[in-house]
Amino acid sequence: PSPWVAAAQARWQDAAKPRGVKMDALGVDVARGGGDATVLGARFGNWFAELQVYPGGTTPDGPSVAALAVAALRDGAPVLIDVIGVGASVYDHLKDNGVNAVAMNAAEASSGRDRSGTLAFSNKRAQWWWAMREALDPDYGSVIALPPERALKADLCAPRWRLTGRGIQIESKEDIVKRLGRSPDRGDAVVMALQDSRRD
């Protein structure tokens, strides 16, 4: 819900980056050409840094994105990368250079459950996006602080979901692109950055 995201962005405006808190994760959504962007989202505890956004034309291959990730990395945090498509090359380059890279394959089956322990997920992508929804829920004392970017808010509020026989299913990125005319790159980077301690 958009009020949940707005509240998280208001918390960011009211508080500076926490001092002494190490980077916990760097989420990387790699551009796939066209109007897409490569986006890096860094998380420090419950606080997310301003997103680093690069037009797809400036990140033409795996080595160029890997270099950006290394430059942004702090404190030995894991780099969580969407490895479907061109992201696989970025992952390989980081691993070959000894970087703590984590392959994020949204299509993989999930054995996770929602906060209640009742609902399953149709795949990892649904699990990751639902984890962000739960982290933003004010009924559970959300303390997530997100940068106040309009595009990020739009991305996080865009995906639709439904309950299927396999559990919660989140609208595919392809369908979101068809509906909105763009890819939710910023939202994907932030959602991935939340997952280092929430993956099954």
C-alpha positions in Angstrom: 0.0 0.0 0.0 1.3 3.5 -0.9 0.8 4.9 2.6 3.2 2.3 3.9 5.9 3.3 1.4 5.2 7.0 2.1 5.7 6.4 5.8 9.0 4.6 5.2 10.2 7.5 3.0 9.2 10.0 5.7 11.3 8.2 8.2 14.3 8.5 5.8 13.8 12.3 5.6 13.6 12.6 9.4 16.8 10.6 10.1 20.3 10.7 8.7 22.3 7.5 7.9 22.9 5.7 11.1 26.4 6.2 12.4 28.5 3.1 12.9 26.1 0.8 11.0 27.8 -1.4 8.4 26.4 -2.1 5.0 24.3 -5.3 5.2 23.6 -5.8 1.5 23.9 -4.3 -2.0 21.0 -5.2 -4.3 21.8 -5.0 -8.0 19.2 -5.0 -10.8 21.0 -5.1 -14.1 19.7 -3.3 -17.2 18.5 -5.4 -20.0 18.7 -2.8 -22.7 16.2 -0.3 -24.0 14.9 2.1 -21.4 15.9 0.0 -18.5 18.4 1.2 -15.9 21.0 -0.6 -13.8 20.2 0.2 -10.2 22.3 -0.4 -7.0 20.5 -0.3 -3.7 22.5 -0.4 -0.5 21.0 -1.3 2.9 22.5 -0.3 6.3 20.4 -2.1 8.9 16.9 -0.7 8.3 18.1 2.3 6.4 18.5 2.3 2.6 20.9 4.7 0.9 20.0 6.8 -2.1 19.8 4.6 -5.1 22.6 4.6 -7.7 20.9 4.6 -11.1 22.7 4.2 -14.5 21.1 4.2 -17.9 21.3 0.8 -19.6 23.5 2.2 -22.4 26.2 3.0 -19.8 26.4 -0.6 -18.5 26.7 -2.6 -21.7 28.3 -5.8 -20.2 29.0 -7.7 -17.1 32.4 -6.2 -16.3 31.0 -2.7 -16.3 28.3 -3.5 -13.8 30.6 -5.5 -11.7 33.0 -2.5 -11.5 30.1 -0.3 -10.3 29.1 -2.9 -7.6 32.7 -3.1 -6.3 33.0 0.7 -6.1 29.7 0.9 -4.1 30.5 -2.1 -1.8 31.3 -1.6 1.8 32.1 -3.7 4.9 32.3 -7.0 2.9 28.5 -7.0 2.4 27.0 -9.5 0.0 26.1 -8.3 -3.5 22.7 -9.7 -4.4 22.2 -9.9 -8.1 19.3 -10.8 -10.3 21.0 -13.5 -12.4 18.2 -14.1 -14.9 19.6 -12.9 -18.3 22.5 -10.4 -18.3 22.9 -10.4 -14.6 24.6 -13.9 -14.8 27.7 -12.3 -16.3 27.9 -9.7 -13.5 27.7 -12.5 -10.9 30.4 -14.5 -12.6 32.8 -11.6 -12.8 32.2 -10.8 -9.1 32.7 -14.4 -8.0 35.9 -14.7 -10.1 37.3 -11.7 -8.2 36.5 -13.0 -4.8 33.5 -10.8 -4.1 30.7 -12.1 -1.9 28.1 -12.3 -4.6 24.7 -14.0 -4.2 22.7 -15.3 -7.2 19.1 -14.2 -7.0 17.0 -16.3 -9.3 13.4 -15.0 -9.1 12.0 -18.1 -11.0 13.3 -20.6 -8.4 10.8 -22.5 -6.3 10.3 -21.2 -2.8 9.9 -23.1 0.4 9.3 -19.9 2.4 6.1 -18.9 4.2 4.5 -15.5 5.1 4.8 -14.0 8.5 1.8 -16.0 9.7 3.4 -19.3 8.6 0.2 -20.0 6.6 0.7 -18.9 3.0 3.3 -20.3 0.6 4.8 -18.5 -2.4 4.7 -19.5 -6.1 8.4 -18.6 -6.5 11.3 -16.7 -4.9 10.2 -13.5 -6.5 6.9 -13.6 -4.7 8.7 -14.4 -1.4 11.1 -11.5 -1.8 8.4 -8.9 -2.7 6.2 -10.2 0.1 9.0 -9.8 2.6 9.2 -6.1 1.7 5.5 -5.8 2.1 5.7 -7.3 5.6 8.7 -5.1 6.5 6.7 -2.0 5.6 3.6 -3.1 7.5 2.9 -0.5 10.3 0.9 -3.0 12.3 4.2 -4.7 13.1 6.1 -1.6 14.0 7.9 -1.0 10.7 11.2 0.9 11.0 12.3 0.6 7.3 13.6 3.9 6.0 13.5 4.3 2.2 14.9 7.3 0.1 12.1 9.7 -0.9 12.3 9.0 -4.6 9.0 9.2 -6.5 10.1 6.5 -9.0 11.0 4.1 -6.1 7.6 4.6 -4.5 5.9 4.0 -7.8 7.9 0.8 -8.3 7.1 -0.6 -4.9 3.4 0.1 -5.3 3.1 -1.2 -8.8 3.1 -5.0 -8.7 -0.3 -6.7 -8.3 -0.7 -10.0 -6.5 -3.1 -12.9 -6.2 -3.5 -16.1 -4.2 -3.1 -19.3 -6.3 -3.0 -23.0 -5.6 0.8 -22.6 -5.2 0.5 -19.7 -2.8 1.0 -15.9 -3.3 1.9 -14.9 -6.8 3.3 -11.5 -7.7 2.7 -10.0 -11.1 5.6 -10.7 -13.4 8.1 -8.0 -14.4 7.1 -8.5 -18.0 3.5 -7.8 -17.2 4.4 -4.7 -15.1 6.4 -3.4 -18.1 3.5 -3.9 -20.4 1.1 -2.1 -18.0 3.4 0.8 -16.9 5.6 1.2 -19.9 8.8 0.7 -17.9 10.6 -1.8 -15.7 10.5 -1.5 -11.9 14.3 -1.5 -11.6 14.5 0.7 -8.5 12.0 -1.5 -6.6 13.7 -4.7 -7.6 17.1 -3.4 -6.3 15.6 -2.4 -2.9 13.7 -5.6 -2.6 16.8 -7.7 -3.3 18.8 -5.7 -0.8 16.4 -6.7 1.9 16.9 -10.4 1.4 20.3 -11.3 2.6 18.9 -12.5 6.0 15.5 -13.4 4.7 16.2 -16.1 2.1 15.2 -19.7 2.5 
